[in-house]
Structure formats: structure tokens, C-alpha cells
Amino acid sequence: MIDSRDTSSQVLTLKFAISTVRVYISRSDAEVQGLQTATKHAGATRLAVDTGGTFTDLVVERPDADVRLYKRPTTPANPIDGVLNVLAAAAADLGVPLAHLLDGSELIYATTHAINAVLTGSTARTAFLVTRGHRDMLVFREGGRDKPFDHRRQFPDPYVPRALTFEVPERIGAQGEVVEPLDEDAVRKVCATLREEGVEAVAVCLLWSIVEPKHELRVAELLTEELPGVPVTLGHRLNPSLREYRRAASAVIDASLKPLMTRHIEELERRLREAGLRGPLPVVTSSGGLVHAGTIATAPIHVINSGPSMAPLAGRSYAAAGAGDETVIVMDTGGTSFDVSLVRRGEIPFTRESWIGEPYIGVLTGFPSVDVRSIGAGGGSVARVDDYGLLHVGPQSAGAVPGPVCYGRGGTAPTVTDASLVLGHIDPAYFLGGEMELDRDAAAAAIERDIARPLDLTVEQAAMAIRNVATQRMVDAIEEITIHQGIDPQRAVLAGGGGAAGLNAVSIGRRLRCERVLIPDVVAALSASGALLSDMAFDARTADWRTTADFDADTVNRLLDTLEARCGAFVDETPGVVSSRVDLFAEARYARQIWELEVHLPVRRFASRADVDALRSRFDALHQEVFGVADADSEVELLGWRAAARCKVGSDVLPRVAPTGSPIQPVRRRWATFEEIGTVAAAVWDARGLRVGERHEGPGIVETPDTSVVIDAGATFELNERGSLVIDPHGTETRQPR
């Protein structure tokens, strides 16, 4: 039998559970009605836009037709201009008015606008209200240092300065009892100070509000009365986590983004509607799902890692379509950053340690997200030689403005793109399908001035050095998520995405000893393509503490009923659902330990002690896998529960790029420089002229209108039936053990 508690404890626990059930993203009645009217658009054209630091990517998927890819430079001053520019380019290419392309279409939007605002400090002036005596919650953080013996490294200032952190006289106890009543007069005085300080947003995180939220709710009412129009984020609603710092961190980040993202989404929707969009406008979240644009204003923290979260989904899908690979290293190389993730056993990787910036030094978001590691190494990464004669590439980027030197837009610092152009890996007359001509002479002059002369190298040697340093930085990032976690990259497929992925994907595969490198036909817009494969997502979550030894099945089952009912309502109101599922999870840890793991429940409801033991066994196995140790003799503490609804609204068919035009020449030659063999008259294959299953050998370059794939000497490749390049980076070489 399962242990049960006395009646009073059950009542308290149930109150604890139900009072803290919150959805990550809520929806208004008007939005639901809008979704219902959008049902008629099922089967219509689907558009996916990914706004990156350098380029804005668009994937157009029309009914009964292959997809088309488009790129236009991102417009940092107003990213929405870049969205409309790339949509206009697609409409012109398809020979239809923009309004015709948008009418009846669904447009999926992924953006880096939120995280860029956090990184650049351009968020709203935000105040933080806490329980009296806990003003330094954001300063104390959770401890931890990545370099514990480097005492010169200082923790950054708190996300909200201490001068804008205010104490509220009140206290709720751990059992939900009122230890100290809320002093409403004191709250009103704080509001007066906030008004004088010109505060634009407010976050509230009171102790034990996840157990009894009435003080936090009343503070919100007072803020609304005293500061009308100022957005407020409540910690217990946004993130019902047992950990105060995580709840606080997510609340202040979310509040600081509300004014900015509300304006951004409202302007995006207004301009798209004016341009002719009539269908839904889902937005990609950090967890890899889709929510409707109108809900983002209520919780903008969910789009912090909007764009990068889609690459693992796309990489997994294309790798599985090629050879059923379950371990996939997915790299997405754009103009500004290099994003890498690891798909294991076919599962998209998630992390609860989602940081903005460096771990421990940066800001913890407090939310789980798709586990994507990013470094400043993309096509626009700037190369420089320091005072000691060492070559560095990144993390600084030329971005979209002014861009690499070869763009001719005012850039003066040499970049990876400039180096690739000098090496002959990029055709200056065929960049972006010939829409943008690059200046090779300007790129060569910049490399000679800043890199070749200081290092006493030729221009080609300097360009190759830039490429090699960038490649090694990428290899180091991949080894962090593979070798350092016990994964042998030799047994994984390397899937490349992003406009700059093909420039050194084969070299990366060689250094990692990967057996296969996969370059999908959607490589230049991998993340945007992943958005077409994503599901509408909805999470309901609650905090509720108990142990496997003292387990009240009736209370837990009622809690799960509530969570699953909310997910069921979401599924019912989502139009055009092809299929759906609701998964249940528990947050667990060993007794007296610090870090939790989220474990998938082995049963829908707990009917016997055997069900609890099954959950315990699953947690032990997960702990062994993640931390390399399991403790079968310790109790397991269960801190929270989550129900996740996912609704498939699109097709399961992988997007495939439509061939446009005819090959310029199936195979031609141009001078290009390769590592080890130098400069040769290399073969250049037009991807549109390749035949499925026909094997080719490097050195050479495969060109598409959107990217170039460098095939190093000795590597071999062929086109598979799915339209992806399957490359053996070792080819004719004899594979040597690492």
C-alpha cells in the first residue's frame, strides 16, 4: 500500500498544489476566437522566418510543392524591416504580390530580439519587489564558479540594481501560513518611489508565494492601481519553482522584456496584417514549441532562445531520414554565432541550466530550454592579431551592419567570410544566388594589412589561418557537449546548418573523426525549416514537495488530473490538430541534494506502490546517466510536476528545397586553396546538377544559391534521395584511431 497522510495534511497539500498550477503561456478569449477562425487556413502556405544577427531567413512551404529558401540582411535598427524585405523578395521570386503570398498563409516567427536586448542592456528600467530582509536575492544567486581559483573574476552586477530593489513588509511561511501580514501602506509608498524613478516594469517575488500567493496577488493589484500601464510579472505565476533565485531571475528578466517585446510583437503583427497576412502568427519558444504571437507579451522570457531552439529539431529529422541516426551533433553556423547541440537516442536535448552569457557569470533564466551552446564564431566573426602576435577569431562580429569587408558596406576588419572568399571557397559573383556581389580585392587587402603582415604570412596563408582558428573553436565547443559528457563523436553524425556551415563542416568532421557529415538541402535556413516541423506547445506546472517514502497517491493523482485537464483544454481549442500528446514529468532529486532532474513519469496515475517504485527506478537510471552515480539507498524527493501538451498542426513531411532554374554548369573549375594541398584548380559542382547516389571526391566545392560546401581533399560525397549531401570526411584516407 502507498503511505497516506492525515486529513489535515492532505488538505494543505492539495491547496499547495492547486494554488500553484500555472501555465507557461496563457491565452485570451479573443486570441482563442482568432485561432478558431484560422482553421480555414489548414493546408495553406506556411512561412517560417528566422531573424538572426546577420541574415533573416525565410522558408516558404506551399501545398503540394517543395519549399524555397530566401535570405536578406537583418536590419538591426528594426528587425521587422528585414522580415518584410525577405517576404517581398520571396513574393517577387514567386511572381505574386506580397499580399497574395501572405493571404491565407501561416507565418511562424523566430527571433533573437529578446536575447539581444538582454545582452545589450536595452531592456526596460525595471524594479524588483521582495520580502523584507531579502533584498540581495539577485546578488547571492546560487553560487558556483567555472574558474574557482581565478579570484580576479568578479560576479556581474545583479540584473536589477540594488537601488531599484525594494523590500515589502510581509511574510508567508513554508506551510502557507501568514507569518507577517502585508503592509499595504508600505507598498503604496514603494509605488510612489517607483513613479519618481521612472520605472517601466516591475517584478515581484515574495517568499513562499508558490504555496500561498495572496500577498503577491495583492501587491500586483496595488501596483496596477498606483502605476497604471506599467507591466508586472509575478514570480509564482511565471515560474512556480521552489528555488527563490530562479523564480526571481525569471521574473526580472520577463518584466524587463515586456515593454520591448510587446511593442515588437504588436508592430510585427500590425505590419504583417497591413501587408496582407490573414492566417495565424505562431512564435517559436526557447523550449522548441510554438505559441501564438499575442501571448508573448504576457511572458516574453519564453522567446529568449527562440531561433536556436529549432536547429536540433531539424538536424534530428534530416539525420533520421538519411540513415536513422540516433546520435546527431547539430551545428548551426550563422553570420554571428556558432550554435551546437547534441541529439541522443533521438531525443531533443533540454537543460534546466539555461544561461544568458557565461555559466555562473551570466544570468540564469530559471526555465528549461533546448540545450544549445553558442560561441562567437560565425561567418562574420572578426579576426585580429593581439600584442603578443597571437591570432584570434571572434567573439566580436561584423554583424549585418557594417558586415564583412567584402560586403562593401563600410566594414574594415577581416572576417571568416573574407577569408573564405580569398581562399576561393565562395564565388564573389554568386553570393546569395548572384544577388549580392562580393569584393575579393577589399577582403584580401584587409587580411594582408591586419593579419598577413603582423604574422609574416602570405594572404592565402593568413586566410587559411583564420579558417583554422575558427574551425578549432567550433571543434572545442562540440567536444564540450560530446567527449566531456562521455559521448564519442566518432559514433555520431555531424549535421550542418546555417549559411556558413558548409565552409568548414568537413574539416570539423575530420578533426572529430566523425564517420559522416550531413548537409541538408535546407542548410542555409536550418532553424527556419525546423520551425515548420515544430508543434504547438503548452505547459502546466506546479510545485509540490514529497518523497517516494512518504507518497500520497490520491493527492498526486488529483494534481495530475488538474494539470492534464488544462493541457486537454489547450488541445481542444487548437485548430487544425493532426495529432496530439500530453506527457507528464516530475522534478526529483536525492534527499538533501541540491540539483533536480526532470524524469518522465512511467504511469499516467499512481495506483500502487509498484508505480512509485517504477518512478524511483527511472530516476536512478537517469541520475546514473547524467551524473555517473546512483544512490539506491537514499530517498528521492519530488519537488514539482509538469504536464506538457504538444499538438502537431503541420505535415510530418520534411521540407525539401525546390530546384530553381537550371545548373550554370554541372561541373566547372576555379582556383581554390585547401589545407595540406595548397591552391589547385578545384572542381565546383552546382548542387542542382548532382544525381542521387553518384559519388564524387574532393578537393572541390558544392554550390547552392545560399551556401558553399567545401569538400576537402580526399573527402567523398553523394546526394541522397532526400536531397541532402552525405559526406565521408575521410574518404580515401585511412582512418586512424584518435
C-alpha positions in Angstrom: 0.0 0.0 0.0 1.0 3.6 -0.6 1.6 5.7 2.5 -1.1 8.3 3.1 -1.2 11.4 5.3 -3.8 12.5 7.8 -6.7 14.6 6.6 -5.3 18.0 7.6 -2.0 17.3 5.7 -3.9 16.3 2.6 -6.0 19.4 2.6 -2.9 21.6 3.0 -1.0 19.7 0.3 -3.9 19.9 -2.2 -4.2 23.6 -1.6 -0.5 23.9 -2.2 -0.7 22.1 -5.5 -3.8 23.7 -7.0 -2.8 27.3 -5.9 0.4 27.0 -7.9 -0.9 25.4 -11.1 0.1 27.9 -13.8 0.6 27.6 -17.5 3.8 29.0 -19.0 1.8 30.8 -21.7 -1.8 31.8 -21.2 -4.3 32.8 -24.0 -7.1 35.3 -24.0 -10.6 34.6 -25.2 -10.1 36.9 -28.2 -7.0 35.0 -29.2 -8.8 31.7 -28.9 -11.5 33.1 -31.2 -8.9 34.2 -33.6 -7.4 30.7 -33.7 -10.8 29.2 -34.3 -11.3 31.4 -37.3 -7.9 30.5 -38.6 -9.0 26.8 -39.0 -9.9 27.6 -42.6 -6.2 28.1 -43.4 -5.4 24.5 -42.8 -3.3 23.2 -45.7 -2.4 26.7 -46.8 1.1 28.1 -47.5 3.3 28.0 -44.4 6.1 30.6 -44.0 8.9 30.4 -41.4 11.1 33.4 -40.6 14.2 33.3 -38.5 15.8 36.6 -37.7 19.5 36.1 -37.0 22.2 38.5 -36.1 23.4 38.9 -39.8 20.7 37.4 -42.1 16.9 37.0 -41.9 16.0 33.6 -43.3 12.7 32.6 -44.8 11.4 29.2 -45.8 8.2 29.1 -48.0 6.3 25.8 -47.9 3.4 25.7 -50.4 0.8 23.0 -50.6 1.8 20.1 -52.8 5.1 21.9 -53.6 8.7 21.8 -52.4 10.0 24.6 -50.3 12.0 27.6 -51.3 14.7 29.4 -49.2 15.3 33.2 -49.1 17.9 35.3 -47.3 18.1 39.1 -46.7 20.4 41.1 -44.4 18.9 41.6 -40.9 18.1 45.2 -40.1 19.3 45.8 -36.6 17.6 49.1 -36.1 14.3 47.5 -36.7 14.3 43.7 -37.4 10.7 43.8 -38.7 12.0 45.7 -41.8 14.3 42.7 -42.5 11.3 40.4 -42.2 9.2 42.3 -44.7 12.2 42.6 -47.0 12.7 38.9 -47.2 9.0 38.3 -47.6 9.0 40.8 -50.5 11.9 39.0 -52.1 10.0 35.7 -51.9 6.9 37.2 -53.4 8.9 38.7 -56.3 10.6 35.4 -57.0 7.3 33.5 -57.0 5.8 36.2 -59.3 2.9 37.1 -57.0 2.1 40.3 -55.0 3.2 40.2 -51.3 -0.5 40.4 -50.2 -1.3 37.3 -52.3 1.6 35.4 -50.7 0.5 36.3 -47.2 -3.2 36.0 -47.6 -4.3 32.7 -46.1 -0.7 31.8 -45.0 0.6 30.8 -41.6 3.7 32.7 -40.7 6.0 31.2 -38.0 8.4 33.7 -36.4 11.7 33.0 -34.6 13.6 36.0 -33.3 16.8 36.9 -31.4 15.3 40.3 -30.5 14.7 39.4 -26.8 18.1 38.0 -26.1 19.8 40.8 -28.0 18.0 43.3 -25.8 19.2 41.5 -22.6 22.8 41.2 -23.9 23.0 44.9 -24.9 21.2 46.2 -21.8 18.4 47.8 -23.8 15.6 46.4 -21.7 13.1 48.4 -19.7 14.0 50.2 -16.5 12.8 47.5 -14.1 12.1 47.5 -10.3 12.1 44.4 -8.1 9.9 43.9 -5.0 10.9 41.2 -2.5 10.0 40.1 1.0 11.6 42.3 3.7 15.0 41.1 4.6 15.7 39.5 1.2 16.9 42.5 -0.8 20.0 40.7 -2.0 18.3 37.7 -3.6 19.7 38.6 -7.0 23.2 39.2 -5.6 23.6 36.0 -3.7 22.4 33.9 -6.7 23.1 30.2 -6.4 26.9 30.2 -6.1 29.1 28.3 -8.4 32.2 29.3 -10.3 33.5 27.9 -13.6 37.1 29.0 -12.6 37.2 28.7 -8.8 40.9 29.6 -8.5 40.7 32.8 -10.6 39.9 35.3 -7.9 40.2 38.2 -10.3 36.9 37.3 -11.9 34.1 39.2 -10.3 30.4 38.3 -10.4 28.5 40.8 -12.5 26.1 43.3 -11.1 22.6 41.9 -10.3 20.2 42.0 -13.3 18.1 44.7 -11.4 20.4 47.1 -9.5 20.1 47.1 -5.7 18.9 50.7 -5.9 15.8 49.5 -7.7 15.2 46.5 -5.4 12.6 47.3 -2.7 11.6 45.3 0.4 7.9 44.7 1.2 6.9 44.1 4.8 5.2 40.7 4.7 6.0 37.0 5.2 4.3 33.8 4.2 5.5 30.6 5.9 6.5 27.4 4.3 3.2 25.8 5.1 1.2 28.7 3.6 0.5 30.4 6.9 0.7 34.2 7.3 3.7 35.0 9.5 3.6 38.7 8.9 0.6 40.5 7.3 1.2 42.5 4.1 1.7 46.2 4.9 -0.3 47.8 2.1 0.7 51.4 3.1 4.3 50.4 2.7 3.6 49.0 -0.8 1.9 52.3 -1.8 4.9 54.2 -0.6 7.2 52.0 -2.7 4.9 52.6 -5.7 5.4 56.4 -5.2 9.1 55.9 -5.3 8.8 53.8 -8.4 6.9 56.5 -10.1 9.5 59.1 -9.2 12.3 56.7 -10.5 10.6 56.4 -13.9 10.3 52.6 -13.6 8.9 51.0 -16.8 8.3 47.4 -15.5 8.1 45.7 -12.1 8.9 42.1 -11.0 7.6 40.7 -7.7 9.0 37.6 -6.0 7.8 37.1 -2.4 8.9 34.1 -0.2 6.7 31.0 -0.4 4.3 32.6 -2.9 4.2 29.3 -4.6 2.4 27.9 -1.5 0.1 30.8 -0.8 0.1 33.6 -3.4 -2.3 36.0 -1.8 0.3 38.6 -0.8 1.9 38.6 -4.2 -1.5 38.9 -5.9 -2.4 41.8 -3.6 0.9 43.6 -4.4 0.1 43.2 -8.1 -3.3 44.8 -7.5 -1.7 47.8 -5.7 0.9 48.2 -8.5 -1.9 48.3 -11.1 -3.8 50.9 -9.1 -0.8 53.1 -8.4 1.2 52.6 -11.6 -1.4 52.0 -14.4 0.1 50.8 -17.6 3.3 49.6 -16.1 3.6 45.8 -16.7 4.1 43.5 -13.7 5.5 40.0 -13.6 4.7 37.8 -10.6 7.2 35.0 -9.8 4.7 32.4 -8.6 2.6 32.8 -11.8 5.5 32.8 -14.3 7.8 30.2 -12.7 6.4 28.2 -9.7 9.8 26.9 -8.8 10.8 26.0 -5.3 14.1 27.9 -5.7 13.8 31.6 -4.9 16.7 32.8 -7.0 15.4 31.0 -10.2 11.9 32.3 -9.6 13.3 35.8 -9.1 15.7 35.7 -12.0 13.0 34.6 -14.4 10.6 37.3 -13.1 13.0 40.2 -13.5 14.1 39.1 -17.0 10.5 38.7 -18.1 9.4 42.0 -16.7 12.3 43.9 -18.3 11.3 42.5 -21.7 7.6 43.2 -21.5 7.6 46.8 -22.9 10.1 46.0 -25.6 8.6 42.7 -26.8 5.0 44.0 -26.5 5.9 46.8 -28.9 7.9 44.5 -31.1 5.2 41.8 -31.5 2.4 44.4 -31.8 4.3 46.2 -34.6 5.2 42.9 -36.3 1.6 41.8 -36.3 0.3 45.2 -37.4 2.7 45.5 -40.3 2.1 41.9 -41.4 -1.7 42.3 -41.3 -1.4 45.5 -43.3 0.7 43.7 -45.8 -2.0 41.0 -46.2 -1.4 38.3 -43.6 -4.7 36.7 -42.5 -3.6 33.4 -41.0 -2.0 32.6 -37.6 1.2 34.0 -36.4 2.9 31.5 -34.1 6.2 32.4 -32.4 9.0 29.9 -31.6 9.9 29.5 -27.9 13.1 28.5 -26.2 11.7 25.1 -25.5 11.2 24.3 -29.1 7.5 24.7 -29.3 5.2 27.3 -30.9 2.8 29.7 -29.2 0.7 32.4 -30.7 2.2 35.9 -31.0 -0.4 37.5 -28.8 0.6 35.5 -25.8 4.3 36.5 -26.0 3.6 39.9 -24.4 2.4 38.1 -21.3 5.6 36.1 -20.9 8.4 37.2 -23.3 11.0 35.3 -21.4 9.9 32.2 -23.4 11.4 33.6 -26.6 14.9 34.2 -25.1 16.4 31.4 -27.2 13.7 31.4 -29.9 15.8 30.9 -33.1 18.5 28.5 -32.0 16.0 26.0 -30.4 14.8 24.9 -33.9 18.1 23.7 -35.3 18.3 20.4 -33.1 14.7 19.5 -34.3 15.6 20.0 -37.9 19.0 18.3 -37.6 17.5 15.2 -35.9 14.8 14.9 -38.5 17.1 15.1 -41.5 19.7 12.8 -40.0 17.0 10.2 -39.2 15.6 10.5 -42.7 19.1 9.8 -44.1 20.2 6.7 -42.1 18.1 6.6 -38.9 20.9 8.1 -36.8 20.1 8.5 -33.1 23.2 10.4 -32.1 23.5 13.7 -34.0 25.8 16.6 -33.5 23.8 19.6 -34.8 25.7 22.7 -35.7 24.2 25.9 -36.9 26.8 28.4 -38.2 25.4 31.8 -39.0 27.0 35.1 -39.5 27.3 36.0 -35.8 27.4 32.8 -33.8 28.1 29.1 -33.9 25.3 27.1 -32.1 25.8 23.4 -31.4 23.6 20.8 -29.7 23.6 17.0 -29.2 20.7 14.8 -30.0 21.0 11.5 -28.1 18.8 8.4 -28.7 16.7 10.6 -31.0 15.8 13.0 -28.1 16.0 16.7 -28.4 18.4 17.9 -25.6 16.9 20.0 -22.8 18.7 21.8 -20.0 17.4 23.3 -16.7 20.6 25.4 -16.6 19.7 27.9 -19.2 22.1 30.9 -19.0 22.3 34.2 -20.8 26.0 34.7 -21.1 28.7 32.5 -19.4 27.5 29.9 -16.9 27.7 31.3 -13.3 28.9 34.7 -14.6 25.8 35.3 -16.8 22.1 35.4 -15.8 20.2 32.2 -15.2 16.8 32.3 -16.8 15.2 29.8 -14.4 13.5 28.0 -17.2 14.3 24.7 -19.1 15.1 25.2 -22.7 16.5 23.3 -25.7 20.2 22.8 -24.8 22.1 24.8 -27.4 25.6 26.1 -26.7 26.7 29.2 -28.5 30.1 30.8 -29.2 31.0 33.9 -31.2 32.3 32.1 -34.2 30.3 32.7 -37.4 30.9 33.9 -40.9 31.1 37.5 -39.6 33.5 36.8 -36.8 36.3 39.3 -36.8 40.0 38.2 -37.0 42.7 40.1 -35.2 46.3 39.7 -34.0 47.0 40.7 -30.4 50.0 42.4 -29.0 51.7 39.1 -28.4 51.4 38.0 -32.0 48.5 35.5 -31.4 45.7 35.2 -33.9 42.1 35.4 -32.5 38.8 34.9 -34.4 35.7 36.2 -32.7 33.7 36.6 -30.5 33.4 40.0 -32.0 31.3 40.0 -35.1 30.8 42.4 -38.0 27.1 41.5 -38.0 24.8 42.7 -40.7 26.0 46.3 -40.3 28.6 47.0 -41.4 29.3 43.4 -42.2 32.5 41.8 -43.6 34.8 43.9 -45.6 33.8 42.1 -48.8 30.2 43.3 -48.5 31.4 46.9 -49.3 29.2 48.4 -46.6 31.9 50.1 -44.5 33.4 47.1 -42.7 37.1 47.3 -42.2 38.0 44.3 -40.0 38.7 41.0 -41.8 36.2 38.2 -41.0 35.8 34.5 -41.7 33.7 35.3 -44.7 36.5 37.5 -46.1 39.0 34.6 -45.6 36.7 32.1 -47.3 36.4 34.5 -50.3 40.1 34.9 -50.5 40.6 31.1 -50.4 38.2 30.7 -53.3 35.6 28.9 -51.3 33.0 31.5 -52.1 32.2 32.7 -55.6 32.2 36.5 -55.4 29.7 36.7 -58.3 27.3 34.0 -56.9 26.8 35.1 -53.3 23.1 34.7 -52.4 22.5 33.4 -55.8 24.1 36.3 -57.5 22.0 38.9 -55.8 25.0 40.3 -54.0 28.5 40.7 -55.4 31.4 40.5 -53.1 34.7 42.5 -53.3 37.6 40.0 -53.1 40.3 42.6 -53.5 39.0 44.6 -50.5 38.9 41.4 -48.4 42.4 40.4 -49.4 43.7 43.9 -48.6 42.2 43.8 -45.1 43.6 40.4 -44.4 47.0 41.5 -45.7 47.0 44.6 -43.5 45.7 43.2 -40.3 46.8 39.5 -40.3 49.3 38.6 -43.0 51.9 41.4 -42.3 51.8 41.1 -38.5 52.3 37.3 -38.8 54.7 37.4 -41.7 52.4 35.2 -43.9 51.1 35.4 -47.4 47.5 36.5 -47.8 46.4 32.9 -48.6 48.3 31.6 -45.6 46.7 34.2 -43.4 43.2 33.4 -44.7 43.8 29.7 -44.1 44.9 30.5 -40.5 41.7 32.4 -39.9 39.7 29.5 -41.1 41.7 27.0 -39.0 41.3 29.0 -35.8 37.6 29.4 -36.3 37.3 25.6 -37.1 39.2 24.7 -33.9 37.0 26.9 -31.8 34.0 25.1 -33.2 35.6 21.7 -32.5 36.3 22.8 -28.9 32.6 23.7 -28.5 31.5 20.3 -29.9 33.9 18.4 -27.6 32.3 20.2 -24.6 29.0 18.5 -25.3 30.3 15.2 -26.5 33.7 14.0 -25.2 33.3 15.8 -21.9 29.9 14.1 -21.4 31.2 10.6 -22.4 29.9 10.7 -26.0 32.3 9.6 -28.7 31.8 11.9 -31.7 33.1 9.2 -34.0 29.8 7.4 -33.5 27.7 10.4 -34.3 26.6 12.1 -37.5 27.5 15.8 -37.9 24.6 17.7 -39.3 25.4 21.2 -40.5 23.1 24.2 -40.8 23.4 27.9 -41.3 24.7 29.8 -44.3 28.3 29.4 -43.2 28.1 25.8 -42.1 29.5 24.3 -45.4 32.7 26.4 -45.2 34.3 24.1 -42.7 31.9 21.3 -41.9 34.1 18.7 -43.5 37.2 20.0 -41.6 35.3 19.8 -38.3 34.1 16.3 -39.1 37.7 15.3 -39.8 39.1 16.6 -36.6 36.3 14.9 -34.6 36.7 11.7 -36.6 33.0 11.6 -37.5 32.1 8.9 -39.9 29.6 11.1 -41.8 28.8 14.8 -42.3 25.2 15.6 -43.4 24.4 18.9 -45.2 20.6 19.1 -45.8 19.3 21.0 -48.8 17.8 23.4 -46.3 21.2 24.0 -44.8 21.2 27.8 -45.2 17.9 28.1 -43.2 18.0 25.0 -41.0 16.4 26.7 -37.9 13.6 28.2 -40.0 13.0 24.8 -41.5 12.8 23.3 -38.1 10.1 25.7 -37.2 7.9 24.1 -39.9 8.4 20.8 -38.1 7.6 22.1 -34.6 4.4 21.6 -32.6 2.1 24.0 -30.8 3.1 23.7 -27.2 1.6 24.3 -23.8 3.0 23.5 -20.3 1.2 23.4 -17.0 3.4 23.2 -13.9 3.1 23.0 -10.1 5.4 22.9 -7.1 4.6 20.2 -4.6 7.1 18.6 -2.2 7.0 15.0 -1.1 9.2 11.9 -1.1 9.0 8.4 -2.5 9.0 7.0 1.0 6.1 9.3 2.1 4.0 9.3 -1.0 0.3 10.3 -1.1 -1.0 8.9 -4.3 -4.5 10.4 -4.0 -3.1 14.0 -3.8 -0.6 13.5 -6.6 -3.3 11.9 -8.8 -5.6 14.9 -8.2 -2.8 17.2 -9.0 -2.0 15.4 -12.3 -5.7 15.5 -13.1 -5.7 19.3 -12.9 -2.6 19.6 -15.0 -3.7 17.2 -17.6 -7.1 18.9 -17.8 -5.5 22.2 -18.6 -3.5 20.6 -21.3 -6.6 18.9 -22.7 -8.3 22.2 -22.9 -5.4 23.6 -24.9 -5.5 20.7 -27.3 -9.3 21.1 -27.8 -9.1 24.8 -28.6 -6.1 24.5 -31.0 -7.4 24.4 -34.6 -6.1 22.1 -37.3 -4.6 19.5 -34.9 -3.2 16.5 -36.8 -2.2 14.6 -33.7 -1.5 15.5 -30.0 0.0 14.1 -26.9 0.3 15.1 -23.2 3.5 14.0 -21.3 3.8 14.0 -17.6 7.0 14.7 -15.6 8.3 15.0 -12.1 11.2 17.1 -10.8 13.2 14.8 -8.5 16.4 14.7 -6.5 18.1 12.6 -3.9 17.3 13.7 -0.3 19.4 16.6 0.9 20.9 17.1 -2.6 20.7 20.4 -4.5 20.1 19.8 -8.1 16.9 18.3 -9.6 16.4 16.2 -12.7 13.2 16.0 -14.6 12.0 12.5 -15.1 9.3 11.3 -17.4 6.5 9.6 -15.4 6.3 5.8 -16.1 2.5 5.8 -15.5 -0.4 8.3 -16.1 -1.6 7.8 -12.5 -0.2 6.1 -9.4 -2.3 3.1 -8.5 0.1 1.0 -6.3 3.5 1.0 -4.6 4.9 -0.6 -7.7 4.2 2.6 -9.7 6.1 4.7 -7.2 9.0 2.2 -7.4 9.0 2.4 -11.2 9.3 6.2 -10.9 12.1 5.7 -8.4 13.9 3.2 -10.7 13.6 5.6 -13.7 15.1 8.4 -11.7 18.0 6.3 -10.5 18.8 5.4 -14.1 18.6 9.0 -15.2 20.8 10.1 -12.3 23.4 7.5 -13.3 23.4 8.7 -16.9 23.7 12.4 -16.1 26.0 12.4 -13.0 27.7 9.0 -13.3 26.3 7.8 -9.9 23.1 6.5 -8.5 22.2 6.0 -4.8 19.6 3.3 -4.4 19.7 3.7 -0.5 18.6 7.4 -0.5 15.1 8.7 -0.5 14.0 10.6 -3.6 12.4 13.9 -3.1 9.8 15.1 -5.6 9.6 18.8 -5.8 7.3 19.5 -8.7 5.2 18.2 -11.5 4.7 19.2 -15.1 2.3 18.3 -17.9 3.4 19.2 -21.5 0.9 19.3 -24.4 2.2 19.1 -27.9 -0.1 19.5 -30.9 1.1 18.7 -34.4 -0.5 21.2 -36.8 1.6 20.8 -39.9 2.8 18.0 -42.1 5.4 15.4 -40.9 6.9 15.5 -44.4 10.4 17.1 -44.2 10.7 20.3 -46.2 12.6 19.9 -49.4 14.1 22.7 -51.4 12.6 23.2 -54.9 15.2 23.3 -57.7 15.1 26.7 -59.3 16.4 27.4 -62.7 19.0 25.1 -64.4 22.6 24.5 -63.4 25.0 27.1 -64.6 27.4 24.3 -65.4 27.1 20.9 -63.8 30.9 20.9 -63.1 33.3 23.7 -63.6 36.8 24.7 -62.2 38.2 27.6 -60.2 41.3 28.2 -58.2 40.8 27.5 -54.5 43.1 26.9 -51.6 42.8 23.8 -49.4 44.6 22.8 -46.2 47.6 20.5 -46.9 47.5 20.6 -50.7 47.5 24.4 -51.3 46.0 26.2 -54.2 44.6 24.0 -57.0 42.1 24.2 -59.9 39.3 22.7 -57.8 36.0 21.2 -59.1 32.9 23.2 -58.5 29.7 21.3 -58.5 26.3 23.1 -58.9 24.1 21.2 -56.4 21.2 21.4 -58.9 23.2 19.2 -61.3 24.0 16.4 -58.9 22.5 13.0 -59.3 21.3 10.8 -56.4 23.8 8.2 -55.4 26.6 9.5 -57.7 29.9 9.6 -55.7 32.3 12.5 -56.1 35.7 13.2 -54.5 37.4 16.4 -53.3 39.0 18.7 -53.4 36.1 20.8 -54.6 33.2 22.9 -53.7 29.4 22.3 -53.9 27.5 25.5 -54.5 23.9 26.4 -54.0 22.3 29.8 -54.3 22.5 30.1 -50.5 25.8 28.5 -49.4 29.0 26.8 -50.4 30.1 23.4 -49.1 33.9 22.9 -49.1 34.9 19.3 -49.9 38.5 18.9 -48.6 41.0 16.8 -50.5 40.3 13.1 -50.0 36.7 13.5 -48.8 33.9 12.0 -50.8 30.2 12.8 -51.0 27.0 11.9 -52.7 23.5 13.2 -52.9 20.9 11.1 -51.1 17.2 10.7 -52.1 16.2 13.2 -49.6 18.3 15.9 -51.3 21.0 16.1 -48.6 24.7 15.9 -49.2 26.1 12.8 -47.3 29.9 13.4 -46.9 32.6 11.0 -45.8 35.2 13.4 -44.5 37.9 10.8 -44.6 37.0 9.3 -47.9 40.1 7.7 -49.4 42.2 8.3 -46.3 42.9 5.5 -43.9 41.1 6.2 -40.7 43.4 6.3 -37.7 42.4 5.9 -34.1 42.2 9.1 -32.1 
